[in-house]
Amino acid sequence: MSELQTSLPTLTGIREEYLKGVAKERTVILDAEKLLSDKSIVVHELVEI
């Protein structure tokens, strides 16, 4: 596995929160666990009344 650069000075707020790092090949690695468990992110919600 490539070594990740974890700290990027240009990233703040939500960008920094979900980023795990950037690989040597400039591939962005996101934290899938944080993304999938964040209750504020709703992709599609069906509410029946």
C-alpha distance matrix in Angstrom:
0.0 3.8 6.6 8.9 12.6 14.3 17.9 19.6 23.4 24.4 23.2 25.7 26.9 25.5 22.8 21.5 22.0 19.6 16.8 13.7 12.5 12.0 9.0 10.1 11.3 13.4 12.0 13.4 11.9 14.9 15.8 17.2 19.0 20.9 21.8 23.0 25.0 26.7 30.3 31.2 29.2 31.4 30.5 33.7 36.2 39.4 42.2 45.3 48.6
3.8 0.0 3.7 6.2 9.5 12.0 15.3 16.6 20.4 21.4 20.6 23.4 25.1 24.0 21.0 19.6 20.8 18.7 15.4 12.6 10.5 9.2 5.9 6.5 8.3 10.4 9.8 11.5 10.8 14.3 15.8 17.7 19.8 21.2 21.9 23.7 25.7 26.8 30.6 31.0 29.1 31.5 30.7 34.0 36.7 40.0 42.9 46.1 49.4
6.6 3.7 0.0 3.8 6.8 9.3 12.4 14.2 17.8 19.4 18.8 21.4 23.4 22.7 19.8 17.9 19.3 17.8 14.4 11.4 9.0 8.4 6.0 6.6 9.7 10.9 11.0 11.9 11.2 14.3 15.5 18.1 19.8 20.7 21.8 24.0 25.5 26.4 30.2 30.5 29.0 31.8 31.4 34.9 37.4 40.9 43.5 46.9 50.0
8.9 6.2 3.8 0.0 3.8 5.8 9.1 10.9 14.6 16.0 15.1 17.7 19.5 18.9 16.0 14.1 15.6 14.3 10.7 8.0 5.3 5.3 4.7 6.8 9.7 9.5 9.4 9.2 8.4 11.3 12.7 15.7 17.5 17.8 18.8 21.4 22.8 23.3 27.1 27.2 25.8 28.7 28.5 32.1 34.6 38.1 40.7 44.2 47.1
12.6 9.5 6.8 3.8 0.0 3.8 5.9 7.5 11.0 12.8 12.3 15.1 17.5 17.5 14.4 12.3 14.6 14.0 10.3 8.6 5.3 5.2 6.3 7.6 10.7 9.5 10.3 9.7 9.9 12.3 13.8 17.2 19.0 18.5 19.6 22.5 23.8 23.7 27.4 27.0 25.9 29.0 29.1 32.8 35.3 38.9 41.4 44.9 47.7
14.3 12.0 9.3 5.8 3.8 0.0 3.8 6.5 9.9 11.8 10.5 12.6 14.6 14.7 12.1 9.4 11.3 11.2 8.0 6.2 4.3 6.6 8.9 11.1 13.7 12.0 12.0 10.2 9.5 10.8 11.6 15.3 16.6 15.7 17.1 20.2 21.0 20.7 24.4 24.1 23.3 26.6 27.1 30.8 33.0 36.7 38.9 42.5 45.2
17.9 15.3 12.4 9.1 5.9 3.8 0.0 3.8 6.4 9.0 8.3 10.3 12.9 13.9 11.5 8.5 11.2 12.2 9.3 9.0 7.2 8.8 11.6 13.2 15.7 13.4 14.2 12.2 12.3 13.1 14.0 17.8 18.9 17.4 18.7 22.1 22.6 21.7 25.2 24.4 24.0 27.5 28.2 31.9 34.1 37.9 39.9 43.6 46.1
19.6 16.6 14.2 10.9 7.5 6.5 3.8 0.0 3.8 5.5 5.7 8.7 11.9 13.1 10.1 8.2 11.7 12.6 9.7 10.5 8.3 8.7 11.9 13.2 15.1 12.2 13.4 11.4 12.6 13.5 15.2 18.7 20.4 18.5 19.1 22.8 23.6 22.3 25.7 24.3 23.7 27.1 27.6 31.3 33.7 37.5 39.6 43.4 45.8
23.4 20.4 17.8 14.6 11.0 9.9 6.4 3.8 0.0 3.8 5.6 7.7 11.4 13.5 11.1 9.4 13.0 14.7 12.5 13.8 12.0 12.5 15.6 16.6 18.5 15.4 16.9 14.9 16.2 16.6 18.1 21.6 23.0 20.8 21.3 25.1 25.6 23.9 26.9 25.2 24.9 28.4 29.2 32.9 35.2 38.9 40.9 44.6 46.8
24.4 21.4 19.4 16.0 12.8 11.8 9.0 5.5 3.8 0.0 3.8 6.6 10.3 12.0 9.4 9.0 12.8 14.1 12.2 14.4 12.7 12.7 16.1 17.2 18.3 14.8 16.2 14.0 15.9 16.0 18.0 21.1 22.9 20.5 20.4 24.2 25.1 23.0 25.9 23.8 23.2 26.5 27.1 30.8 33.1 36.9 38.9 42.6 44.9
23.2 20.6 18.8 15.1 12.3 10.5 8.3 5.7 5.6 3.8 0.0 3.8 7.1 8.4 5.8 5.3 9.0 10.4 9.0 11.7 10.8 11.7 15.4 17.3 18.3 14.8 15.2 12.4 13.6 13.1 14.7 17.7 19.4 16.8 16.8 20.6 21.3 19.2 22.1 20.2 19.7 23.1 23.8 27.5 29.7 33.5 35.5 39.2 41.5
25.7 23.4 21.4 17.7 15.1 12.6 10.3 8.7 7.7 6.6 3.8 0.0 3.8 6.5 5.7 5.0 7.8 10.3 10.2 13.0 13.2 14.8 18.5 20.7 21.8 18.3 18.4 15.1 15.8 14.4 15.2 18.1 19.2 16.1 16.3 20.0 20.2 17.7 20.2 18.1 18.2 21.8 23.1 26.6 28.5 32.3 33.9 37.6 39.6
26.9 25.1 23.4 19.5 17.5 14.6 12.9 11.9 11.4 10.3 7.1 3.8 0.0 3.8 5.5 5.5 6.3 9.2 10.4 13.5 14.6 16.7 20.5 23.1 24.0 20.5 19.9 16.4 16.4 14.2 14.4 16.8 17.5 14.0 14.1 17.7 17.5 14.6 16.8 14.6 15.1 18.7 20.4 23.9 25.4 29.1 30.5 34.3 36.2
25.5 24.0 22.7 18.9 17.5 14.7 13.9 13.1 13.5 12.0 8.4 6.5 3.8 0.0 3.8 5.4 4.9 6.5 8.7 12.1 13.7 15.7 19.4 22.3 22.8 19.5 18.2 14.5 14.3 11.6 11.8 13.7 14.6 11.3 10.7 14.3 14.5 11.6 14.0 11.8 11.8 15.3 16.8 20.3 22.1 25.8 27.5 31.3 33.4
22.8 21.0 19.8 16.0 14.4 12.1 11.5 10.1 11.1 9.4 5.8 5.7 5.5 3.8 0.0 3.8 5.5 6.0 6.3 10.0 10.8 12.3 16.0 18.8 19.2 15.7 14.8 11.2 11.6 9.6 10.9 13.3 14.9 12.2 11.4 15.2 16.1 13.9 16.8 14.8 14.0 17.4 18.1 21.8 24.0 27.8 29.8 33.6 35.9
21.5 19.6 17.9 14.1 12.3 9.4 8.5 8.2 9.4 9.0 5.3 5.0 5.5 5.4 3.8 0.0 3.8 5.7 5.3 8.2 9.1 11.5 15.2 17.9 19.1 15.9 15.2 11.6 11.4 9.7 10.2 13.4 14.5 11.7 12.2 15.9 16.3 14.5 17.6 16.2 15.9 19.5 20.6 24.3 26.3 30.1 31.9 35.7 38.0
22.0 20.8 19.3 15.6 14.6 11.3 11.2 11.7 13.0 12.8 9.0 7.8 6.3 4.9 5.5 3.8 0.0 3.8 5.8 8.3 10.6 13.6 17.0 20.2 21.2 18.3 16.9 13.2 11.9 9.3 8.5 11.2 11.6 8.4 9.4 12.9 12.8 11.0 14.2 13.2 13.3 17.0 18.5 22.0 23.6 27.4 29.1 32.8 35.1
19.6 18.7 17.8 14.3 14.0 11.2 12.2 12.6 14.7 14.1 10.4 10.3 9.2 6.5 6.0 5.7 3.8 0.0 3.8 6.5 9.2 11.9 15.0 18.5 19.1 16.3 14.3 10.5 8.9 5.7 5.3 7.8 9.1 6.5 6.7 10.4 11.2 10.1 13.6 13.0 12.0 15.4 16.3 19.9 21.9 25.7 27.8 31.4 34.0
16.8 15.4 14.4 10.7 10.3 8.0 9.3 9.7 12.5 12.2 9.0 10.2 10.4 8.7 6.3 5.3 5.8 3.8 0.0 3.8 5.5 8.1 11.4 14.7 15.6 12.9 11.2 7.5 6.2 4.6 5.8 9.1 11.0 9.4 9.7 13.2 14.5 13.8 17.4 16.8 15.5 18.8 19.1 22.9 25.2 28.9 31.2 34.8 37.5
13.7 12.6 11.4 8.0 8.6 6.2 9.0 10.5 13.8 14.4 11.7 13.0 13.5 12.1 10.0 8.2 8.3 6.5 3.8 0.0 3.8 7.3 9.7 13.2 14.6 12.7 10.9 7.9 5.4 5.1 5.4 9.0 10.6 10.0 11.2 14.1 15.2 15.4 19.2 19.2 18.0 21.2 21.5 25.1 27.3 30.9 33.2 36.8 39.6
12.5 10.5 9.0 5.3 5.3 4.3 7.2 8.3 12.0 12.7 10.8 13.2 14.6 13.7 10.8 9.1 10.6 9.2 5.5 3.8 0.0 3.8 6.6 9.8 11.5 9.5 8.5 6.2 5.3 7.1 8.7 12.1 14.1 13.6 14.4 17.4 18.8 18.8 22.5 22.2 20.8 23.9 23.9 27.6 30.0 33.7 36.2 39.7 42.6
12.0 9.2 8.4 5.3 5.2 6.6 8.8 8.7 12.5 12.7 11.7 14.8 16.7 15.7 12.3 11.5 13.6 11.9 8.1 7.3 3.8 0.0 3.8 6.7 7.9 5.8 5.5 4.6 5.8 8.8 11.5 14.3 16.9 16.6 16.7 19.7 21.6 21.5 25.1 24.6 22.8 25.7 25.2 28.9 31.7 35.2 37.9 41.5 44.4
9.0 5.9 6.0 4.7 6.3 8.9 11.6 11.9 15.6 16.1 15.4 18.5 20.5 19.4 16.0 15.2 17.0 15.0 11.4 9.7 6.6 3.8 0.0 3.8 5.3 5.2 5.1 6.5 7.3 11.0 13.5 15.8 18.5 18.9 19.1 21.6 23.7 24.1 27.8 27.6 25.6 28.2 27.4 31.0 33.8 37.3 40.2 43.6 46.7
10.1 6.5 6.6 6.8 7.6 11.1 13.2 13.2 16.6 17.2 17.3 20.7 23.1 22.3 18.8 17.9 20.2 18.5 14.7 13.2 9.8 6.7 3.8 0.0 3.8 5.3 7.2 9.5 11.0 14.7 17.2 19.6 22.2 22.7 22.8 25.3 27.5 27.8 31.5 31.1 29.1 31.7 30.8 34.3 37.3 40.8 43.7 47.1 50.2
11.3 8.3 9.7 9.7 10.7 13.7 15.7 15.1 18.5 18.3 18.3 21.8 24.0 22.8 19.2 19.1 21.2 19.1 15.6 14.6 11.5 7.9 5.3 3.8 0.0 3.8 5.5 8.9 11.0 14.7 17.8 19.6 22.7 23.2 22.7 25.1 27.7 28.0 31.5 31.0 28.7 30.9 29.6 33.0 36.2 39.5 42.6 45.9 49.1
13.4 10.4 10.9 9.5 9.5 12.0 13.4 12.2 15.4 14.8 14.8 18.3 20.5 19.5 15.7 15.9 18.3 16.3 12.9 12.7 9.5 5.8 5.2 5.3 3.8 0.0 3.8 6.3 9.3 12.6 16.0 18.0 21.2 21.2 20.5 23.2 25.7 25.6 29.0 28.2 25.9 28.3 27.2 30.7 33.9 37.3 40.3 43.7 46.8
12.0 9.8 11.0 9.4 10.3 12.0 14.2 13.4 16.9 16.2 15.2 18.4 19.9 18.2 14.8 15.2 16.9 14.3 11.2 10.9 8.5 5.5 5.1 7.2 5.5 3.8 0.0 3.8 6.4 9.7 13.1 14.7 18.0 18.4 17.5 20.0 22.7 22.8 26.3 25.7 23.2 25.4 24.1 27.6 30.8 34.1 37.2 40.5 43.7
13.4 11.5 11.9 9.2 9.7 10.2 12.2 11.4 14.9 14.0 12.4 15.1 16.4 14.5 11.2 11.6 13.2 10.5 7.5 7.9 6.2 4.6 6.5 9.5 8.9 6.3 3.8 0.0 3.8 6.4 10.0 11.9 15.2 15.1 14.2 17.0 19.5 19.3 22.8 22.1 19.8 22.3 21.4 25.0 28.0 31.5 34.4 37.8 40.9
11.9 10.8 11.2 8.4 9.9 9.5 12.3 12.6 16.2 15.9 13.6 15.8 16.4 14.3 11.6 11.4 11.9 8.9 6.2 5.4 5.3 5.8 7.3 11.0 11.0 9.3 6.4 3.8 0.0 3.8 6.8 8.8 11.8 12.2 11.9 14.4 16.7 17.1 20.7 20.7 18.5 21.0 20.4 23.9 26.7 30.1 32.9 36.3 39.4
14.9 14.3 14.3 11.3 12.3 10.8 13.1 13.5 16.6 16.0 13.1 14.4 14.2 11.6 9.6 9.7 9.3 5.7 4.6 5.1 7.1 8.8 11.0 14.7 14.7 12.6 9.7 6.4 3.8 0.0 3.8 5.8 8.9 8.7 8.2 10.9 13.1 13.3 16.9 16.9 14.8 17.5 17.2 20.8 23.3 26.9 29.5 33.0 36.0
15.8 15.8 15.5 12.7 13.8 11.6 14.0 15.2 18.1 18.0 14.7 15.2 14.4 11.8 10.9 10.2 8.5 5.3 5.8 5.4 8.7 11.5 13.5 17.2 17.8 16.0 13.1 10.0 6.8 3.8 0.0 3.8 5.5 5.6 6.4 8.8 10.3 11.0 14.8 15.4 13.9 16.7 17.0 20.4 22.5 26.0 28.3 31.8 34.7
17.2 17.7 18.1 15.7 17.2 15.3 17.8 18.7 21.6 21.1 17.7 18.1 16.8 13.7 13.3 13.4 11.2 7.8 9.1 9.0 12.1 14.3 15.8 19.6 19.6 18.0 14.7 11.9 8.8 5.8 3.8 0.0 3.8 5.5 5.0 6.0 8.4 10.0 13.4 14.5 12.5 14.6 14.5 17.6 19.7 23.1 25.6 28.9 31.9
19.0 19.8 19.8 17.5 19.0 16.6 18.9 20.4 23.0 22.9 19.4 19.2 17.5 14.6 14.9 14.5 11.6 9.1 11.0 10.6 14.1 16.9 18.5 22.2 22.7 21.2 18.0 15.2 11.8 8.9 5.5 3.8 0.0 3.8 5.5 5.3 6.1 8.5 11.9 13.8 12.6 14.8 15.4 18.2 19.6 22.9 25.0 28.2 31.1
20.9 21.2 20.7 17.8 18.5 15.7 17.4 18.5 20.8 20.5 16.8 16.1 14.0 11.3 12.2 11.7 8.4 6.5 9.4 10.0 13.6 16.6 18.9 22.7 23.2 21.2 18.4 15.1 12.2 8.7 5.6 5.5 3.8 0.0 3.8 5.6 5.3 6.0 9.7 11.0 10.3 13.3 14.6 17.7 19.0 22.5 24.3 27.8 30.4
21.8 21.9 21.8 18.8 19.6 17.1 18.7 19.1 21.3 20.4 16.8 16.3 14.1 10.7 11.4 12.2 9.4 6.7 9.7 11.2 14.4 16.7 19.1 22.8 22.7 20.5 17.5 14.2 11.9 8.2 6.4 5.0 5.5 3.8 0.0 3.8 5.6 5.5 8.9 9.6 7.7 10.4 11.2 14.5 16.3 19.9 22.1 25.6 28.4
23.0 23.7 24.0 21.4 22.5 20.2 22.1 22.8 25.1 24.2 20.6 20.0 17.7 14.3 15.2 15.9 12.9 10.4 13.2 14.1 17.4 19.7 21.6 25.3 25.1 23.2 20.0 17.0 14.4 10.9 8.8 6.0 5.3 5.6 3.8 0.0 3.8 5.7 8.2 10.1 8.1 9.7 10.3 13.0 14.3 17.7 19.9 23.2 26.2
25.0 25.7 25.5 22.8 23.8 21.0 22.6 23.6 25.6 25.1 21.3 20.2 17.5 14.5 16.1 16.3 12.8 11.2 14.5 15.2 18.8 21.6 23.7 27.5 27.7 25.7 22.7 19.5 16.7 13.1 10.3 8.4 6.1 5.3 5.6 3.8 0.0 3.8 6.1 8.9 8.5 10.4 12.2 14.5 15.0 18.2 19.8 23.1 25.7
26.7 26.8 26.4 23.3 23.7 20.7 21.7 22.3 23.9 23.0 19.2 17.7 14.6 11.6 13.9 14.5 11.0 10.1 13.8 15.4 18.8 21.5 24.1 27.8 28.0 25.6 22.8 19.3 17.1 13.3 11.0 10.0 8.5 6.0 5.5 5.7 3.8 0.0 3.8 5.5 5.8 8.6 11.1 13.7 14.2 17.8 19.1 22.7 25.0
30.3 30.6 30.2 27.1 27.4 24.4 25.2 25.7 26.9 25.9 22.1 20.2 16.8 14.0 16.8 17.6 14.2 13.6 17.4 19.2 22.5 25.1 27.8 31.5 31.5 29.0 26.3 22.8 20.7 16.9 14.8 13.4 11.9 9.7 8.9 8.2 6.1 3.8 0.0 3.8 5.5 7.1 10.4 12.2 11.8 15.1 16.0 19.5 21.6
31.2 31.0 30.5 27.2 27.0 24.1 24.4 24.3 25.2 23.8 20.2 18.1 14.6 11.8 14.8 16.2 13.2 13.0 16.8 19.2 22.2 24.6 27.6 31.1 31.0 28.2 25.7 22.1 20.7 16.9 15.4 14.5 13.8 11.0 9.6 10.1 8.9 5.5 3.8 0.0 3.8 6.3 9.8 11.9 12.0 15.5 16.4 20.1 22.1
29.2 29.1 29.0 25.8 25.9 23.3 24.0 23.7 24.9 23.2 19.7 18.2 15.1 11.8 14.0 15.9 13.3 12.0 15.5 18.0 20.8 22.8 25.6 29.1 28.7 25.9 23.2 19.8 18.5 14.8 13.9 12.5 12.6 10.3 7.7 8.1 8.5 5.8 5.5 3.8 0.0 3.8 6.5 9.3 10.5 14.3 16.0 19.8 22.2
31.4 31.5 31.8 28.7 29.0 26.6 27.5 27.1 28.4 26.5 23.1 21.8 18.7 15.3 17.4 19.5 17.0 15.4 18.8 21.2 23.9 25.7 28.2 31.7 30.9 28.3 25.4 22.3 21.0 17.5 16.7 14.6 14.8 13.3 10.4 9.7 10.4 8.6 7.1 6.3 3.8 0.0 3.8 5.7 6.8 10.6 12.6 16.3 18.9
30.5 30.7 31.4 28.5 29.1 27.1 28.2 27.6 29.2 27.1 23.8 23.1 20.4 16.8 18.1 20.6 18.5 16.3 19.1 21.5 23.9 25.2 27.4 30.8 29.6 27.2 24.1 21.4 20.4 17.2 17.0 14.5 15.4 14.6 11.2 10.3 12.2 11.1 10.4 9.8 6.5 3.8 0.0 3.8 6.8 10.3 13.2 16.7 19.7
33.7 34.0 34.9 32.1 32.8 30.8 31.9 31.3 32.9 30.8 27.5 26.6 23.9 20.3 21.8 24.3 22.0 19.9 22.9 25.1 27.6 28.9 31.0 34.3 33.0 30.7 27.6 25.0 23.9 20.8 20.4 17.6 18.2 17.7 14.5 13.0 14.5 13.7 12.2 11.9 9.3 5.7 3.8 0.0 3.7 6.7 9.9 13.2 16.3
36.2 36.7 37.4 34.6 35.3 33.0 34.1 33.7 35.2 33.1 29.7 28.5 25.4 22.1 24.0 26.3 23.6 21.9 25.2 27.3 30.0 31.7 33.8 37.3 36.2 33.9 30.8 28.0 26.7 23.3 22.5 19.7 19.6 19.0 16.3 14.3 15.0 14.2 11.8 12.0 10.5 6.8 6.8 3.7 0.0 3.8 6.4 9.9 13.0
39.4 40.0 40.9 38.1 38.9 36.7 37.9 37.5 38.9 36.9 33.5 32.3 29.1 25.8 27.8 30.1 27.4 25.7 28.9 30.9 33.7 35.2 37.3 40.8 39.5 37.3 34.1 31.5 30.1 26.9 26.0 23.1 22.9 22.5 19.9 17.7 18.2 17.8 15.1 15.5 14.3 10.6 10.3 6.7 3.8 0.0 3.8 6.5 9.9
42.2 42.9 43.5 40.7 41.4 38.9 39.9 39.6 40.9 38.9 35.5 33.9 30.5 27.5 29.8 31.9 29.1 27.8 31.2 33.2 36.2 37.9 40.2 43.7 42.6 40.3 37.2 34.4 32.9 29.5 28.3 25.6 25.0 24.3 22.1 19.9 19.8 19.1 16.0 16.4 16.0 12.6 13.2 9.9 6.4 3.8 0.0 3.8 6.5
45.3 46.1 46.9 44.2 44.9 42.5 43.6 43.4 44.6 42.6 39.2 37.6 34.3 31.3 33.6 35.7 32.8 31.4 34.8 36.8 39.7 41.5 43.6 47.1 45.9 43.7 40.5 37.8 36.3 33.0 31.8 28.9 28.2 27.8 25.6 23.2 23.1 22.7 19.5 20.1 19.8 16.3 16.7 13.2 9.9 6.5 3.8 0.0 3.8
48.6 49.4 50.0 47.1 47.7 45.2 46.1 45.8 46.8 44.9 41.5 39.6 36.2 33.4 35.9 38.0 35.1 34.0 37.5 39.6 42.6 44.4 46.7 50.2 49.1 46.8 43.7 40.9 39.4 36.0 34.7 31.9 31.1 30.4 28.4 26.2 25.7 25.0 21.6 22.1 22.2 18.9 19.7 16.3 13.0 9.9 6.5 3.8 0.0
